[in-house]
């Protein structure tokens, strides 16, 4: 479990920070789309799920699942865990519901969409955290919207690029529900039946945190701002790596040229040593 949380932190934290920078920059521009508000809210939910629960759970796992941190951290860590999970499921459903009318009713959607709609959908899960209802209902909404979205795009003659862009978010969203949120919500049902938390609940929490590492794929497929920021970062890293490599090679060549004497110098030294003294 320690290794799993370490991998999730190492991959999810920088990717979500990169997405946060891209979405904040996009929202500062005129006429932001509701989808960008939802994606920003999902990024913040992922950061909430990454910054507090994994370090606490890692410390707990290192001590044999005893509670080593201060007792005052118990309630904030539990709140961040549960709130992050259920905000993510609600926001994934809201994002799928926002994308579907944009394809099914493009003209009416363009006229009616407002950033405020995305803000209201982002705040809705805070007031409706109802356990399994926030797992099954968002799963049903997400599956229906992406199923209809893909069917609509398949019926359009020139929707090849749009179909590929829609397939990415659909695959990531539908994968997140059974893989990341399924075990966690199944532990609720098992705990209700057994009247105690099941022994595998700690592993279910690891899968719930894994969602924060999968969501950056959703951001990449859903937002051109994230794609531009990502490839700018890749290009900048390549240039710095190439400059550093060329600097090392130039230094090695300069040291080799300055440290080894040329053939003329060696011959002159040899001739000088063979000439008799005056």
N, C-alpha and C positions, 0 to 999 in steps of 0.2 A: 504493500500500500504506500509506503514511503516513496518508492520509485515511481509509482503511478502518479501521485500528487506532484512530485518534482517535475515529471514530464509535462503534466498539464499546466503547471505554472510557467515552465520555460517556454512553452509554445503559445499558450493562451494569452498570457499577460502582454508580451510585446505586440502580438497580432491585434489584440483589442485596443491597445494604446494607439497603434497605427490607424485603426478604423476610427477611433475617437477623434483623432486629428483631422481625418478626411471629412467626417460628418460635421464637425464644428465649422470647418472652412466652408462646407457646402451650405450650411444654414445661415451663414453670414451673407451669402449672395442673395440677390432678389428672387422672389417667388420660389421658395423651397417647397418640395413636394411632401405630402404627408408621409410617404414611404421613408424619407430621410429622417423625419421626426421619430418614426417607429424604430428605424435601424439605430439611431442614436440612443433611444431608450433601451433597446436590447443590448447595446454595447455597455451602457451603465449597469444594467442588470448583471451582465457577465463579469464586469469588474467587481461588483458587490459580491458575486459568488467566488471570485478568485482571491481577493485581498485579505479576507478574514477567515473563512472556514478552512481552506487548505492548510495554512500554517498551524492553525489550532489542531486540526485533525492529524497532521504529521507529528506534532508534539504528543498528542494522545496515543497514536499508534506506537511511537518510540517507547512509551512507558507501559506497554501492555494494555492499552485501552483504558488506563486509569486517567483521571482528569488532572494533569499536572499544572495547567495554567491557573492564574487567579480565578476564583469562583465568579468574580464580576464579569469575566469574559464569556461565561456560559450562555447567558441570555442573548447578548449581541451576536455571538457566533451562530446560535440556533436561528435567530431572526434572519440573519444574512443568508443562511442556507435555505430556509424554507421560502423566504420572500424572493430570493433570486431564482429558485426553481419555478415557482408559480408565476412570477412575472414573466419569465422566459416563455413558458407555455402559452400564456395569454397573448404575449406580443407576437409570437410565431403565428398564432391563429389570426390576430389582427392584421399582420402583414400579408398573409395569404388572402384574407378578405379584401384588403386594399388593392391587391394586384388583379384579382378576378374581374371586378367591374371595369377596370381600365382596358381590358381586352374585350369583354362581352359587350360593354356599352361605352365605347371610347369617346364619343362626342359629349354625351351627357356627363360622363366622368370628368372630362377636362373642364367643363363649365362649372361643375359643382364642387370639385375638390378644393380643400382649404388646408393649410398647415394645422389649423385648430382641430380638424378631425383627427389627425394623427396624435395630437397632444391628448385629446380626450380618450382615445383608445389606449394610449400609453398609461394613463392614470387609472383606467378601469380595473386592471387586476389588483391594485392596492386594496380596493374595497370589496373584492369578490373572491378572496382566498378561501375556497370551500373544499379543500382536500381533493378527492377523486373527481369531483365535478370540474375542477380546473385542469384535469388531465384528459378525461374522456370527451368533454365538450370541445376544447381546443383541438384535440386530435380529429374529431369528426369534422369540424369546420375546416381545418387545414387540408384534410384528405379530399373533402368535397370540392373546395375551391381550386386546388391544384389539378384535380382530376378534370374538372370542367375547363380549366385554363388550357391544359394540354390538348384536350379534345377540340377546343375552339381553334387553337393554333394549327392543329393538324388539318383542319378544313380550309385554311387560308393558303392561297397559292404561293405567295412570296413571303412566308413567315419563317424561313429557315433560320436566320440569325436570332429572331425573337424566340423561336422554339427552343434553340439551344440555350439562350439566356434564361428561359423559364424552367428548363429541365434541371439546372443546377440548384436554384433555391428549393424546388420541389423535392429533389432527392435528399438534400441536406435536412430540410425540415421534417420530412417523413421518416428519415433515419433517426433523428434526435428523439422522437417520441418513444419508440420501443427500446432503443439502445440506452438513452440517457435517463429518461423520466420513467420508463416502464418499471425497472427494478425498484426504484424509490417508492413509487405509488403502490406497487405490489407489497412492499413491506408494511404499508399502512393497513392493507386488507389482512395480511398475515398477523399483524399485531392485534387487530380487532378480534380475529378468530381465536388467537392463542392467549389473549389477555396479557400479552407481554411482547416486547420487541423481539423479532426473530434474530438469531445469531448472525445472519448474513446482512443485516441492515447496514453495518459499517461499510461493506463492499458496495452496497447500493448507493451510498453517498458518494463514493468515488465515481461511479458512472454518472451521477447527477452533475458533478463538477466537470466531467468530460465535455458536457455541452458547451462550456465556455471556450473549449478548444476547437469545437466544430463550427461554432457560429461565425468565425472569421471567413470560412468558406462561403457561407451565405452572404456575408457582406461583399465579398469579392464578386460573386455572380450577380448581386442585386444592384450594385452601385458603381457607376463609371468613375466617381470620385475616388473610391477605394482602389480601383484598378490603376488609375493614374498615379496615386500616391505610392502604391506598391511598386510599380515599375520604375518610378523616379528613384525610390530608395534602392532598388536593385542596380540601376544604372550608376548611381552615386557610389555604391559599394564596389562595383566592378572597376570604376575609374580609380578609386583610392587603392584598390588591390593592385591594379596594373602599375600605378605610379610608385607604390611601395616596392613592387617586384623589380621595376626598372631601376629604382634608386639603389637597391641592393646589388644588382648586377653591375651597374656603373661603378659602385664602390669597389667591388671585387676586381673589376678590370683595371681600375686606377691603382689598386694595391699591387696587382700582379705586374703592371707596367713599371711601377716605381721600385719594386723590390728586386726584380731580376735584371742584372746588367746585360747590356746589348753585346753582340759579338765583337764589334769594333773596340769596345772598352776592354773586353777580355783579352783581345789580341795585343792591344797596346800595353796592357799591364804585363803580359807575358814577355814582350820584347824588351820592356824596360828592365825586367828582372834578369834577362840574359845578358845585357850590355855590361862590359867591364867598368869598374869604377875609374874615374878620371884622376 
